[in-house]
Amino acid sequence: MVPKPKTKECPSCAMDIDSKAEFCPICEYHFPKTNPIYQWIAILLAILLLLLLFM
Ligand SMILES: [Zn+2]
């Protein structure tokens, strides 16, 4: 059994492409670089803001 290569769906042309690809080889859609650390910081800031609003 060969494990399936990780793919992601291109939001522009709906093709399954390499999950590590920075842009789609079919339609050249550029994927935004997502850093999980920045996502966590954004979530934490949102929670802090909510806490301040309700204090
Ligand atoms: Zn595409």
mmCIF file of the protein (N, C-alpha, C, O) and its ligand, coordinates in Angstrom:
data_MODEL
# 
_entry.id   MODEL 
# 
loop_
_entity.id 
_entity.type 
_entity.pdbx_number_of_molecules 
1 polymer     1 
2 non-polymer 1 
# 
_entity_poly.entity_id                      1 
_entity_poly.type                           'polypeptide(L)' 
_entity_poly.nstd_linkage                   no 
_entity_poly.nstd_monomer                   no 
_entity_poly.pdbx_seq_one_letter_code       MVPKPKTKECPSCAMDIDSKAEFCPICEYHFPKTNPIYQWIAILLAILLLLLLFM 
_entity_poly.pdbx_seq_one_letter_code_can   MVPKPKTKECPSCAMDIDSKAEFCPICEYHFPKTNPIYQWIAILLAILLLLLLFM 
_entity_poly.pdbx_strand_id                 A 
# 
loop_
_entity_poly_seq.entity_id 
_entity_poly_seq.num 
_entity_poly_seq.mon_id 
_entity_poly_seq.hetero 
1 1  MET n 
1 2  VAL n 
1 3  PRO n 
1 4  LYS n 
1 5  PRO n 
1 6  LYS n 
1 7  THR n 
1 8  LYS n 
1 9  GLU n 
1 10 CYS n 
1 11 PRO n 
1 12 SER n 
1 13 CYS n 
1 14 ALA n 
1 15 MET n 
1 16 ASP n 
1 17 ILE n 
1 18 ASP n 
1 19 SER n 
1 20 LYS n 
1 21 ALA n 
1 22 GLU n 
1 23 PHE n 
1 24 CYS n 
1 25 PRO n 
1 26 ILE n 
1 27 CYS n 
1 28 GLU n 
1 29 TYR n 
1 30 HIS n 
1 31 PHE n 
1 32 PRO n 
1 33 LYS n 
1 34 THR n 
1 35 ASN n 
1 36 PRO n 
1 37 ILE n 
1 38 TYR n 
1 39 GLN n 
1 40 TRP n 
1 41 ILE n 
1 42 ALA n 
1 43 ILE n 
1 44 LEU n 
1 45 LEU n 
1 46 ALA n 
1 47 ILE n 
1 48 LEU n 
1 49 LEU n 
1 50 LEU n 
1 51 LEU n 
1 52 LEU n 
1 53 LEU n 
1 54 PHE n 
1 55 MET n 
# 
loop_
_struct_asym.id 
_struct_asym.entity_id 
A 1 
B 2 
# 
loop_
_chem_comp.id 
_chem_comp.type 
_chem_comp.mon_nstd_flag 
ALA 'L-peptide linking' y 
ASN 'L-peptide linking' y 
ASP 'L-peptide linking' y 
CYS 'L-peptide linking' y 
GLN 'L-peptide linking' y 
GLU 'L-peptide linking' y 
HIS 'L-peptide linking' y 
ILE 'L-peptide linking' y 
LEU 'L-peptide linking' y 
LYS 'L-peptide linking' y 
MET 'L-peptide linking' y 
PHE 'L-peptide linking' y 
PRO 'L-peptide linking' y 
SER 'L-peptide linking' y 
THR 'L-peptide linking' y 
TRP 'L-peptide linking' y 
TYR 'L-peptide linking' y 
VAL 'L-peptide linking' y 
ZN  non-polymer         . 
# 
_pdbx_entity_nonpoly.entity_id   2 
_pdbx_entity_nonpoly.name        ? 
_pdbx_entity_nonpoly.comp_id     ZN 
# 
_pdbx_nonpoly_scheme.asym_id         B 
_pdbx_nonpoly_scheme.entity_id       2 
_pdbx_nonpoly_scheme.mon_id          ZN 
_pdbx_nonpoly_scheme.ndb_seq_num     1 
_pdbx_nonpoly_scheme.pdb_seq_num     101 
_pdbx_nonpoly_scheme.auth_seq_num    101 
_pdbx_nonpoly_scheme.pdb_mon_id      ZN 
_pdbx_nonpoly_scheme.auth_mon_id     ZN 
_pdbx_nonpoly_scheme.pdb_strand_id   A 
_pdbx_nonpoly_scheme.pdb_ins_code    . 
# 
loop_
_atom_site.group_PDB 
_atom_site.id 
_atom_site.type_symbol 
_atom_site.label_atom_id 
_atom_site.label_alt_id 
_atom_site.label_comp_id 
_atom_site.label_asym_id 
_atom_site.label_entity_id 
_atom_site.label_seq_id 
_atom_site.pdbx_PDB_ins_code 
_atom_site.Cartn_x 
_atom_site.Cartn_y 
_atom_site.Cartn_z 
_atom_site.occupancy 
_atom_site.B_iso_or_equiv 
_atom_site.pdbx_formal_charge 
_atom_site.auth_seq_id 
_atom_site.auth_comp_id 
_atom_site.auth_asym_id 
_atom_site.auth_atom_id 
_atom_site.pdbx_PDB_model_num 
ATOM   1   N  N  . MET A 1 1  ? 0.837   -1.210 0.000   1.00 0.00 ? 1   MET A N  1 
ATOM   2   C  CA . MET A 1 1  ? 0.000   0.000  0.000   1.00 0.00 ? 1   MET A CA 1 
ATOM   3   C  C  . MET A 1 1  ? 0.870   1.257  0.000   1.00 0.00 ? 1   MET A C  1 
ATOM   4   O  O  . MET A 1 1  ? 1.740   1.429  0.854   1.00 0.00 ? 1   MET A O  1 
ATOM   5   N  N  . VAL A 1 2  ? 0.622   2.109  -0.952  1.00 0.00 ? 2   VAL A N  1 
ATOM   6   C  CA . VAL A 1 2  ? 1.337   3.386  -0.998  1.00 0.00 ? 2   VAL A CA 1 
ATOM   7   C  C  . VAL A 1 2  ? 0.456   4.455  -0.366  1.00 0.00 ? 2   VAL A C  1 
ATOM   8   O  O  . VAL A 1 2  ? -0.687  4.642  -0.782  1.00 0.00 ? 2   VAL A O  1 
ATOM   9   N  N  . PRO A 1 3  ? 0.978   5.156  0.634   1.00 0.00 ? 3   PRO A N  1 
ATOM   10  C  CA . PRO A 1 3  ? 0.149   6.208  1.254   1.00 0.00 ? 3   PRO A CA 1 
ATOM   11  C  C  . PRO A 1 3  ? -0.166  7.316  0.267   1.00 0.00 ? 3   PRO A C  1 
ATOM   12  O  O  . PRO A 1 3  ? 0.657   7.688  -0.569  1.00 0.00 ? 3   PRO A O  1 
ATOM   13  N  N  . LYS A 1 4  ? -1.369  7.828  0.387   1.00 0.00 ? 4   LYS A N  1 
ATOM   14  C  CA . LYS A 1 4  ? -1.781  8.903  -0.525  1.00 0.00 ? 4   LYS A CA 1 
ATOM   15  C  C  . LYS A 1 4  ? -0.948  10.156 -0.285  1.00 0.00 ? 4   LYS A C  1 
ATOM   16  O  O  . LYS A 1 4  ? -0.751  10.562 0.861   1.00 0.00 ? 4   LYS A O  1 
ATOM   17  N  N  . PRO A 1 5  ? -0.465  10.764 -1.348  1.00 0.00 ? 5   PRO A N  1 
ATOM   18  C  CA . PRO A 1 5  ? 0.244   12.026 -1.156  1.00 0.00 ? 5   PRO A CA 1 
ATOM   19  C  C  . PRO A 1 5  ? -0.714  13.099 -0.672  1.00 0.00 ? 5   PRO A C  1 
ATOM   20  O  O  . PRO A 1 5  ? -1.882  13.136 -1.059  1.00 0.00 ? 5   PRO A O  1 
ATOM   21  N  N  . LYS A 1 6  ? -0.195  13.974 0.183   1.00 0.00 ? 6   LYS A N  1 
ATOM   22  C  CA . LYS A 1 6  ? -1.054  15.027 0.719   1.00 0.00 ? 6   LYS A CA 1 
ATOM   23  C  C  . LYS A 1 6  ? -1.398  16.034 -0.373  1.00 0.00 ? 6   LYS A C  1 
ATOM   24  O  O  . LYS A 1 6  ? -0.523  16.572 -1.051  1.00 0.00 ? 6   LYS A O  1 
ATOM   25  N  N  . THR A 1 7  ? -2.668  16.266 -0.518  1.00 0.00 ? 7   THR A N  1 
ATOM   26  C  CA . THR A 1 7  ? -3.088  17.236 -1.519  1.00 0.00 ? 7   THR A CA 1 
ATOM   27  C  C  . THR A 1 7  ? -4.028  18.250 -0.892  1.00 0.00 ? 7   THR A C  1 
ATOM   28  O  O  . THR A 1 7  ? -4.600  18.018 0.174   1.00 0.00 ? 7   THR A O  1 
ATOM   29  N  N  . LYS A 1 8  ? -4.174  19.357 -1.561  1.00 0.00 ? 8   LYS A N  1 
ATOM   30  C  CA . LYS A 1 8  ? -5.164  20.347 -1.161  1.00 0.00 ? 8   LYS A CA 1 
ATOM   31  C  C  . LYS A 1 8  ? -5.920  20.762 -2.402  1.00 0.00 ? 8   LYS A C  1 
ATOM   32  O  O  . LYS A 1 8  ? -5.426  20.643 -3.523  1.00 0.00 ? 8   LYS A O  1 
ATOM   33  N  N  . GLU A 1 9  ? -7.125  21.251 -2.184  1.00 0.00 ? 9   GLU A N  1 
ATOM   34  C  CA . GLU A 1 9  ? -7.943  21.635 -3.330  1.00 0.00 ? 9   GLU A CA 1 
ATOM   35  C  C  . GLU A 1 9  ? -7.722  23.106 -3.659  1.00 0.00 ? 9   GLU A C  1 
ATOM   36  O  O  . GLU A 1 9  ? -7.773  23.974 -2.787  1.00 0.00 ? 9   GLU A O  1 
ATOM   37  N  N  . CYS A 1 10 ? -7.479  23.357 -4.917  1.00 0.00 ? 10  CYS A N  1 
ATOM   38  C  CA . CYS A 1 10 ? -7.310  24.740 -5.351  1.00 0.00 ? 10  CYS A CA 1 
ATOM   39  C  C  . CYS A 1 10 ? -8.674  25.435 -5.325  1.00 0.00 ? 10  CYS A C  1 
ATOM   40  O  O  . CYS A 1 10 ? -9.620  24.958 -5.953  1.00 0.00 ? 10  CYS A O  1 
ATOM   41  N  N  . PRO A 1 11 ? -8.786  26.553 -4.609  1.00 0.00 ? 11  PRO A N  1 
ATOM   42  C  CA . PRO A 1 11 ? -10.084 27.245 -4.538  1.00 0.00 ? 11  PRO A CA 1 
ATOM   43  C  C  . PRO A 1 11 ? -10.483 27.895 -5.847  1.00 0.00 ? 11  PRO A C  1 
ATOM   44  O  O  . PRO A 1 11 ? -11.634 28.291 -6.034  1.00 0.00 ? 11  PRO A O  1 
ATOM   45  N  N  . SER A 1 12 ? -9.531  28.000 -6.739  1.00 0.00 ? 12  SER A N  1 
ATOM   46  C  CA . SER A 1 12 ? -9.809  28.677 -8.004  1.00 0.00 ? 12  SER A CA 1 
ATOM   47  C  C  . SER A 1 12 ? -10.319 27.712 -9.066  1.00 0.00 ? 12  SER A C  1 
ATOM   48  O  O  . SER A 1 12 ? -11.295 28.004 -9.759  1.00 0.00 ? 12  SER A O  1 
ATOM   49  N  N  . CYS A 1 13 ? -9.647  26.541 -9.197  1.00 0.00 ? 13  CYS A N  1 
ATOM   50  C  CA . CYS A 1 13 ? -10.044 25.607 -10.264 1.00 0.00 ? 13  CYS A CA 1 
ATOM   51  C  C  . CYS A 1 13 ? -10.485 24.257 -9.705  1.00 0.00 ? 13  CYS A C  1 
ATOM   52  O  O  . CYS A 1 13 ? -10.811 23.349 -10.469 1.00 0.00 ? 13  CYS A O  1 
ATOM   53  N  N  . ALA A 1 14 ? -10.497 24.114 -8.366  1.00 0.00 ? 14  ALA A N  1 
ATOM   54  C  CA . ALA A 1 14 ? -10.987 22.903 -7.704  1.00 0.00 ? 14  ALA A CA 1 
ATOM   55  C  C  . ALA A 1 14 ? -10.200 21.646 -8.041  1.00 0.00 ? 14  ALA A C  1 
ATOM   56  O  O  . ALA A 1 14 ? -10.732 20.540 -7.954  1.00 0.00 ? 14  ALA A O  1 
ATOM   57  N  N  . MET A 1 15 ? -8.942  21.805 -8.422  1.00 0.00 ? 15  MET A N  1 
ATOM   58  C  CA . MET A 1 15 ? -8.090  20.650 -8.693  1.00 0.00 ? 15  MET A CA 1 
ATOM   59  C  C  . MET A 1 15 ? -7.340  20.258 -7.431  1.00 0.00 ? 15  MET A C  1 
ATOM   60  O  O  . MET A 1 15 ? -6.981  21.112 -6.621  1.00 0.00 ? 15  MET A O  1 
ATOM   61  N  N  . ASP A 1 16 ? -7.104  18.950 -7.269  1.00 0.00 ? 16  ASP A N  1 
ATOM   62  C  CA . ASP A 1 16 ? -6.283  18.502 -6.146  1.00 0.00 ? 16  ASP A CA 1 
ATOM   63  C  C  . ASP A 1 16 ? -4.819  18.643 -6.527  1.00 0.00 ? 16  ASP A C  1 
ATOM   64  O  O  . ASP A 1 16 ? -4.354  18.046 -7.498  1.00 0.00 ? 16  ASP A O  1 
ATOM   65  N  N  . ILE A 1 17 ? -4.106  19.437 -5.753  1.00 0.00 ? 17  ILE A N  1 
ATOM   66  C  CA . ILE A 1 17 ? -2.684  19.636 -6.025  1.00 0.00 ? 17  ILE A CA 1 
ATOM   67  C  C  . ILE A 1 17 ? -1.878  19.376 -4.770  1.00 0.00 ? 17  ILE A C  1 
ATOM   68  O  O  . ILE A 1 17 ? -2.427  19.234 -3.678  1.00 0.00 ? 17  ILE A O  1 
ATOM   69  N  N  . ASP A 1 18 ? -0.561  19.317 -4.940  1.00 0.00 ? 18  ASP A N  1 
ATOM   70  C  CA . ASP A 1 18 ? 0.361   19.083 -3.833  1.00 0.00 ? 18  ASP A CA 1 
ATOM   71  C  C  . ASP A 1 18 ? 0.106   20.084 -2.701  1.00 0.00 ? 18  ASP A C  1 
ATOM   72  O  O  . ASP A 1 18 ? 0.037   21.292 -2.925  1.00 0.00 ? 18  ASP A O  1 
ATOM   73  N  N  . SER A 1 19 ? -0.031  19.554 -1.485  1.00 0.00 ? 19  SER A N  1 
ATOM   74  C  CA . SER A 1 19 ? -0.364  20.424 -0.349  1.00 0.00 ? 19  SER A CA 1 
ATOM   75  C  C  . SER A 1 19 ? 0.762   21.401 -0.034  1.00 0.00 ? 19  SER A C  1 
ATOM   76  O  O  . SER A 1 19 ? 0.541   22.422 0.617   1.00 0.00 ? 19  SER A O  1 
ATOM   77  N  N  . LYS A 1 20 ? 1.982   21.084 -0.502  1.00 0.00 ? 20  LYS A N  1 
ATOM   78  C  CA . LYS A 1 20 ? 3.108   21.979 -0.219  1.00 0.00 ? 20  LYS A CA 1 
ATOM   79  C  C  . LYS A 1 20 ? 3.273   23.038 -1.306  1.00 0.00 ? 20  LYS A C  1 
ATOM   80  O  O  . LYS A 1 20 ? 4.076   23.961 -1.164  1.00 0.00 ? 20  LYS A O  1 
ATOM   81  N  N  . ALA A 1 21 ? 2.521   22.903 -2.380  1.00 0.00 ? 21  ALA A N  1 
ATOM   82  C  CA . ALA A 1 21 ? 2.653   23.847 -3.490  1.00 0.00 ? 21  ALA A CA 1 
ATOM   83  C  C  . ALA A 1 21 ? 2.249   25.247 -3.052  1.00 0.00 ? 21  ALA A C  1 
ATOM   84  O  O  . ALA A 1 21 ? 1.247   25.432 -2.360  1.00 0.00 ? 21  ALA A O  1 
ATOM   85  N  N  . GLU A 1 22 ? 3.047   26.232 -3.465  1.00 0.00 ? 22  GLU A N  1 
ATOM   86  C  CA . GLU A 1 22 ? 2.721   27.609 -3.096  1.00 0.00 ? 22  GLU A CA 1 
ATOM   87  C  C  . GLU A 1 22 ? 1.739   28.218 -4.091  1.00 0.00 ? 22  GLU A C  1 
ATOM   88  O  O  . GLU A 1 22 ? 1.045   29.187 -3.784  1.00 0.00 ? 22  GLU A O  1 
ATOM   89  N  N  . PHE A 1 23 ? 1.694   27.635 -5.286  1.00 0.00 ? 23  PHE A N  1 
ATOM   90  C  CA . PHE A 1 23 ? 0.700   28.093 -6.240  1.00 0.00 ? 23  PHE A CA 1 
ATOM   91  C  C  . PHE A 1 23 ? 0.213   26.927 -7.080  1.00 0.00 ? 23  PHE A C  1 
ATOM   92  O  O  . PHE A 1 23 ? 0.908   25.923 -7.228  1.00 0.00 ? 23  PHE A O  1 
ATOM   93  N  N  . CYS A 1 24 ? -0.973  27.064 -7.622  1.00 0.00 ? 24  CYS A N  1 
ATOM   94  C  CA . CYS A 1 24 ? -1.590  26.001 -8.405  1.00 0.00 ? 24  CYS A CA 1 
ATOM   95  C  C  . CYS A 1 24 ? -0.907  25.888 -9.764  1.00 0.00 ? 24  CYS A C  1 
ATOM   96  O  O  . CYS A 1 24 ? -0.792  26.883 -10.480 1.00 0.00 ? 24  CYS A O  1 
ATOM   97  N  N  . PRO A 1 25 ? -0.444  24.665 -10.136 1.00 0.00 ? 25  PRO A N  1 
ATOM   98  C  CA . PRO A 1 25 ? 0.218   24.505 -11.436 1.00 0.00 ? 25  PRO A CA 1 
ATOM   99  C  C  . PRO A 1 25 ? -0.752  24.581 -12.613 1.00 0.00 ? 25  PRO A C  1 
ATOM   100 O  O  . PRO A 1 25 ? -0.335  24.723 -13.763 1.00 0.00 ? 25  PRO A O  1 
ATOM   101 N  N  . ILE A 1 26 ? -2.035  24.486 -12.319 1.00 0.00 ? 26  ILE A N  1 
ATOM   102 C  CA . ILE A 1 26 ? -3.014  24.509 -13.411 1.00 0.00 ? 26  ILE A CA 1 
ATOM   103 C  C  . ILE A 1 26 ? -3.442  25.939 -13.723 1.00 0.00 ? 26  ILE A C  1 
ATOM   104 O  O  . ILE A 1 26 ? -3.365  26.377 -14.870 1.00 0.00 ? 26  ILE A O  1 
ATOM   105 N  N  . CYS A 1 27 ? -3.891  26.663 -12.701 1.00 0.00 ? 27  CYS A N  1 
ATOM   106 C  CA . CYS A 1 27 ? -4.402  28.012 -12.957 1.00 0.00 ? 27  CYS A CA 1 
ATOM   107 C  C  . CYS A 1 27 ? -3.503  29.099 -12.364 1.00 0.00 ? 27  CYS A C  1 
ATOM   108 O  O  . CYS A 1 27 ? -3.794  30.290 -12.476 1.00 0.00 ? 27  CYS A O  1 
ATOM   109 N  N  . GLU A 1 28 ? -2.399  28.668 -11.728 1.00 0.00 ? 28  GLU A N  1 
ATOM   110 C  CA . GLU A 1 28 ? -1.421  29.600 -11.137 1.00 0.00 ? 28  GLU A CA 1 
ATOM   111 C  C  . GLU A 1 28 ? -2.007  30.448 -10.008 1.00 0.00 ? 28  GLU A C  1 
ATOM   112 O  O  . GLU A 1 28 ? -1.551  31.560 -9.740  1.00 0.00 ? 28  GLU A O  1 
ATOM   113 N  N  . TYR A 1 29 ? -3.031  29.893 -9.357  1.00 0.00 ? 29  TYR A N  1 
ATOM   114 C  CA . TYR A 1 29 ? -3.574  30.574 -8.182  1.00 0.00 ? 29  TYR A CA 1 
ATOM   115 C  C  . TYR A 1 29 ? -2.535  30.542 -7.072  1.00 0.00 ? 29  TYR A C  1 
ATOM   116 O  O  . TYR A 1 29 ? -1.984  29.483 -6.771  1.00 0.00 ? 29  TYR A O  1 
ATOM   117 N  N  . HIS A 1 30 ? -2.264  31.670 -6.470  1.00 0.00 ? 30  HIS A N  1 
ATOM   118 C  CA . HIS A 1 30 ? -1.281  31.722 -5.380  1.00 0.00 ? 30  HIS A CA 1 
ATOM   119 C  C  . HIS A 1 30 ? -1.976  31.545 -4.043  1.00 0.00 ? 30  HIS A C  1 
ATOM   120 O  O  . HIS A 1 30 ? -2.893  32.287 -3.691  1.00 0.00 ? 30  HIS A O  1 
ATOM   121 N  N  . PHE A 1 31 ? -1.517  30.545 -3.311  1.00 0.00 ? 31  PHE A N  1 
ATOM   122 C  CA . PHE A 1 31 ? -2.090  30.297 -1.983  1.00 0.00 ? 31  PHE A CA 1 
ATOM   123 C  C  . PHE A 1 31 ? -1.496  31.280 -0.986  1.00 0.00 ? 31  PHE A C  1 
ATOM   124 O  O  . PHE A 1 31 ? -0.290  31.527 -0.998  1.00 0.00 ? 31  PHE A O  1 
ATOM   125 N  N  . PRO A 1 32 ? -2.336  31.840 -0.123  1.00 0.00 ? 32  PRO A N  1 
ATOM   126 C  CA . PRO A 1 32 ? -1.801  32.723 0.915   1.00 0.00 ? 32  PRO A CA 1 
ATOM   127 C  C  . PRO A 1 32 ? -1.002  31.893 1.900   1.00 0.00 ? 32  PRO A C  1 
ATOM   128 O  O  . PRO A 1 32 ? -1.409  30.791 2.268   1.00 0.00 ? 32  PRO A O  1 
ATOM   129 N  N  . LYS A 1 33 ? 0.133   32.421 2.327   1.00 0.00 ? 33  LYS A N  1 
ATOM   130 C  CA . LYS A 1 33 ? 0.958   31.697 3.295   1.00 0.00 ? 33  LYS A CA 1 
ATOM   131 C  C  . LYS A 1 33 ? 0.297   31.776 4.656   1.00 0.00 ? 33  LYS A C  1 
ATOM   132 O  O  . LYS A 1 33 ? 0.099   32.864 5.197   1.00 0.00 ? 33  LYS A O  1 
ATOM   133 N  N  . THR A 1 34 ? -0.040  30.629 5.204   1.00 0.00 ? 34  THR A N  1 
ATOM   134 C  CA . THR A 1 34 ? -0.697  30.610 6.506   1.00 0.00 ? 34  THR A CA 1 
ATOM   135 C  C  . THR A 1 34 ? 0.281   30.100 7.549   1.00 0.00 ? 34  THR A C  1 
ATOM   136 O  O  . THR A 1 34 ? 0.804   28.990 7.442   1.00 0.00 ? 34  THR A O  1 
ATOM   137 N  N  . ASN A 1 35 ? 0.517   30.911 8.542   1.00 0.00 ? 35  ASN A N  1 
ATOM   138 C  CA . ASN A 1 35 ? 1.376   30.528 9.647   1.00 0.00 ? 35  ASN A CA 1 
ATOM   139 C  C  . ASN A 1 35 ? 0.492   30.228 10.852  1.00 0.00 ? 35  ASN A C  1 
ATOM   140 O  O  . ASN A 1 35 ? -0.215  31.119 11.324  1.00 0.00 ? 35  ASN A O  1 
ATOM   141 N  N  . PRO A 1 36 ? 0.512   28.995 11.362  1.00 0.00 ? 36  PRO A N  1 
ATOM   142 C  CA . PRO A 1 36 ? -0.379  28.634 12.471  1.00 0.00 ? 36  PRO A CA 1 
ATOM   143 C  C  . PRO A 1 36 ? -0.140  29.487 13.707  1.00 0.00 ? 36  PRO A C  1 
ATOM   144 O  O  . PRO A 1 36 ? -1.065  29.711 14.488  1.00 0.00 ? 36  PRO A O  1 
ATOM   145 N  N  . ILE A 1 37 ? 1.086   29.967 13.898  1.00 0.00 ? 37  ILE A N  1 
ATOM   146 C  CA . ILE A 1 37 ? 1.373   30.804 15.082  1.00 0.00 ? 37  ILE A CA 1 
ATOM   147 C  C  . ILE A 1 37 ? 0.575   32.107 14.994  1.00 0.00 ? 37  ILE A C  1 
ATOM   148 O  O  . ILE A 1 37 ? 0.005   32.556 15.988  1.00 0.00 ? 37  ILE A O  1 
ATOM   149 N  N  . TYR A 1 38 ? 0.536   32.708 13.811  1.00 0.00 ? 38  TYR A N  1 
ATOM   150 C  CA . TYR A 1 38 ? -0.201  33.958 13.642  1.00 0.00 ? 38  TYR A CA 1 
ATOM   151 C  C  . TYR A 1 38 ? -1.699  33.731 13.837  1.00 0.00 ? 38  TYR A C  1 
ATOM   152 O  O  . TYR A 1 38 ? -2.403  34.601 14.348  1.00 0.00 ? 38  TYR A O  1 
ATOM   153 N  N  . GLN A 1 39 ? -2.175  32.567 13.431  1.00 0.00 ? 39  GLN A N  1 
ATOM   154 C  CA . GLN A 1 39 ? -3.593  32.255 13.628  1.00 0.00 ? 39  GLN A CA 1 
ATOM   155 C  C  . GLN A 1 39 ? -3.909  32.185 15.110  1.00 0.00 ? 39  GLN A C  1 
ATOM   156 O  O  . GLN A 1 39 ? -4.947  32.677 15.551  1.00 0.00 ? 39  GLN A O  1 
ATOM   157 N  N  . TRP A 1 40 ? -3.007  31.567 15.888  1.00 0.00 ? 40  TRP A N  1 
ATOM   158 C  CA . TRP A 1 40 ? -3.217  31.467 17.341  1.00 0.00 ? 40  TRP A CA 1 
ATOM   159 C  C  . TRP A 1 40 ? -3.171  32.838 17.991  1.00 0.00 ? 40  TRP A C  1 
ATOM   160 O  O  . TRP A 1 40 ? -3.974  33.137 18.874  1.00 0.00 ? 40  TRP A O  1 
ATOM   161 N  N  . ILE A 1 41 ? -2.240  33.670 17.561  1.00 0.00 ? 41  ILE A N  1 
ATOM   162 C  CA . ILE A 1 41 ? -2.147  35.023 18.118  1.00 0.00 ? 41  ILE A CA 1 
ATOM   163 C  C  . ILE A 1 41 ? -3.446  35.783 17.831  1.00 0.00 ? 41  ILE A C  1 
ATOM   164 O  O  . ILE A 1 41 ? -3.961  36.489 18.698  1.00 0.00 ? 41  ILE A O  1 
ATOM   165 N  N  . ALA A 1 42 ? -3.963  35.636 16.630  1.00 0.00 ? 42  ALA A N  1 
ATOM   166 C  CA . ALA A 1 42 ? -5.208  36.313 16.258  1.00 0.00 ? 42  ALA A CA 1 
ATOM   167 C  C  . ALA A 1 42 ? -6.358  35.833 17.140  1.00 0.00 ? 42  ALA A C  1 
ATOM   168 O  O  . ALA A 1 42 ? -7.181  36.635 17.582  1.00 0.00 ? 42  ALA A O  1 
ATOM   169 N  N  . ILE A 1 43 ? -6.415  34.534 17.394  1.00 0.00 ? 43  ILE A N  1 
ATOM   170 C  CA . ILE A 1 43 ? -7.481  33.972 18.237  1.00 0.00 ? 43  ILE A CA 1 
ATOM   171 C  C  . ILE A 1 43 ? -7.349  34.485 19.664  1.00 0.00 ? 43  ILE A C  1 
ATOM   172 O  O  . ILE A 1 43 ? -8.337  34.873 20.288  1.00 0.00 ? 43  ILE A O  1 
ATOM   173 N  N  . LEU A 1 44 ? -6.108  34.484 20.181  1.00 0.00 ? 44  LEU A N  1 
ATOM   174 C  CA . LEU A 1 44 ? -5.881  34.958 21.553  1.00 0.00 ? 44  LEU A CA 1 
ATOM   175 C  C  . LEU A 1 44 ? -6.243  36.436 21.684  1.00 0.00 ? 44  LEU A C  1 
ATOM   176 O  O  . LEU A 1 44 ? -6.850  36.834 22.679  1.00 0.00 ? 44  LEU A O  1 
ATOM   177 N  N  . LEU A 1 45 ? -5.884  37.244 20.706  1.00 0.00 ? 45  LEU A N  1 
ATOM   178 C  CA . LEU A 1 45 ? -6.212  38.663 20.736  1.00 0.00 ? 45  LEU A CA 1 
ATOM   179 C  C  . LEU A 1 45 ? -7.728  38.862 20.720  1.00 0.00 ? 45  LEU A C  1 
ATOM   180 O  O  . LEU A 1 45 ? -8.252  39.738 21.410  1.00 0.00 ? 45  LEU A O  1 
ATOM   181 N  N  . ALA A 1 46 ? -8.418  38.058 19.942  1.00 0.00 ? 46  ALA A N  1 
ATOM   182 C  CA . ALA A 1 46 ? -9.871  38.158 19.861  1.00 0.00 ? 46  ALA A CA 1 
ATOM   183 C  C  . ALA A 1 46 ? -10.499 37.816 21.211  1.00 0.00 ? 46  ALA A C  1 
ATOM   184 O  O  . ALA A 1 46 ? -11.440 38.478 21.648  1.00 0.00 ? 46  ALA A O  1 
ATOM   185 N  N  . ILE A 1 47 ? -9.977  36.782 21.868  1.00 0.00 ? 47  ILE A N  1 
ATOM   186 C  CA . ILE A 1 47 ? -10.494 36.392 23.189  1.00 0.00 ? 47  ILE A CA 1 
ATOM   187 C  C  . ILE A 1 47 ? -10.236 37.501 24.203  1.00 0.00 ? 47  ILE A C  1 
ATOM   188 O  O  . ILE A 1 47 ? -11.116 37.844 24.992  1.00 0.00 ? 47  ILE A O  1 
ATOM   189 N  N  . LEU A 1 48 ? -9.014  38.065 24.180  1.00 0.00 ? 48  LEU A N  1 
ATOM   190 C  CA . LEU A 1 48 ? -8.667  39.158 25.101  1.00 0.00 ? 48  LEU A CA 1 
ATOM   191 C  C  . LEU A 1 48 ? -9.602  40.346 24.901  1.00 0.00 ? 48  LEU A C  1 
ATOM   192 O  O  . LEU A 1 48 ? -10.080 40.949 25.862  1.00 0.00 ? 48  LEU A O  1 
ATOM   193 N  N  . LEU A 1 49 ? -9.849  40.665 23.645  1.00 0.00 ? 49  LEU A N  1 
ATOM   194 C  CA . LEU A 1 49 ? -10.713 41.796 23.321  1.00 0.00 ? 49  LEU A CA 1 
ATOM   195 C  C  . LEU A 1 49 ? -12.127 41.565 23.876  1.00 0.00 ? 49  LEU A C  1 
ATOM   196 O  O  . LEU A 1 49 ? -12.747 42.472 24.431  1.00 0.00 ? 49  LEU A O  1 
ATOM   197 N  N  . LEU A 1 50 ? -12.613 40.346 23.714  1.00 0.00 ? 50  LEU A N  1 
ATOM   198 C  CA . LEU A 1 50 ? -13.944 39.995 24.230  1.00 0.00 ? 50  LEU A CA 1 
ATOM   199 C  C  . LEU A 1 50 ? -13.979 40.109 25.746  1.00 0.00 ? 50  LEU A C  1 
ATOM   200 O  O  . LEU A 1 50 ? -14.946 40.614 26.316  1.00 0.00 ? 50  LEU A O  1 
ATOM   201 N  N  . LEU A 1 51 ? -12.915 39.637 26.398  1.00 0.00 ? 51  LEU A N  1 
ATOM   202 C  CA . LEU A 1 51 ? -12.847 39.713 27.860  1.00 0.00 ? 51  LEU A CA 1 
ATOM   203 C  C  . LEU A 1 51 ? -12.883 41.165 28.320  1.00 0.00 ? 51  LEU A C  1 
ATOM   204 O  O  . LEU A 1 51 ? -13.575 41.498 29.282  1.00 0.00 ? 51  LEU A O  1 
ATOM   205 N  N  . LEU A 1 52 ? -12.140 42.027 27.636  1.00 0.00 ? 52  LEU A N  1 
ATOM   206 C  CA . LEU A 1 52 ? -12.096 43.434 28.009  1.00 0.00 ? 52  LEU A CA 1 
ATOM   207 C  C  . LEU A 1 52 ? -13.455 44.070 27.809  1.00 0.00 ? 52  LEU A C  1 
ATOM   208 O  O  . LEU A 1 52 ? -13.860 44.920 28.603  1.00 0.00 ? 52  LEU A O  1 
ATOM   209 N  N  . LEU A 1 53 ? -14.155 43.686 26.785  1.00 0.00 ? 53  LEU A N  1 
ATOM   210 C  CA . LEU A 1 53 ? -15.467 44.263 26.500  1.00 0.00 ? 53  LEU A CA 1 
ATOM   211 C  C  . LEU A 1 53 ? -16.480 43.900 27.578  1.00 0.00 ? 53  LEU A C  1 
ATOM   212 O  O  . LEU A 1 53 ? -17.372 44.690 27.890  1.00 0.00 ? 53  LEU A O  1 
ATOM   213 N  N  . PHE A 1 54 ? -16.341 42.702 28.149  1.00 0.00 ? 54  PHE A N  1 
ATOM   214 C  CA . PHE A 1 54 ? -17.329 42.240 29.119  1.00 0.00 ? 54  PHE A CA 1 
ATOM   215 C  C  . PHE A 1 54 ? -16.934 42.511 30.566  1.00 0.00 ? 54  PHE A C  1 
ATOM   216 O  O  . PHE A 1 54 ? -17.655 42.131 31.488  1.00 0.00 ? 54  PHE A O  1 
ATOM   217 N  N  . MET A 1 55 ? -15.791 43.166 30.768  1.00 0.00 ? 55  MET A N  1 
ATOM   218 C  CA . MET A 1 55 ? -15.393 43.476 32.153  1.00 0.00 ? 55  MET A CA 1 
ATOM   219 C  C  . MET A 1 55 ? -16.032 44.755 32.658  1.00 0.00 ? 55  MET A C  1 
ATOM   220 O  O  . MET A 1 55 ? -15.799 45.152 33.800  1.00 0.00 ? 55  MET A O  1 
HETATM 221 ZN ZN . ZN  B 2 .  ? -6.006  26.069 -9.639  1.00 0.00 2 101 ZN  A ZN 1 
# 
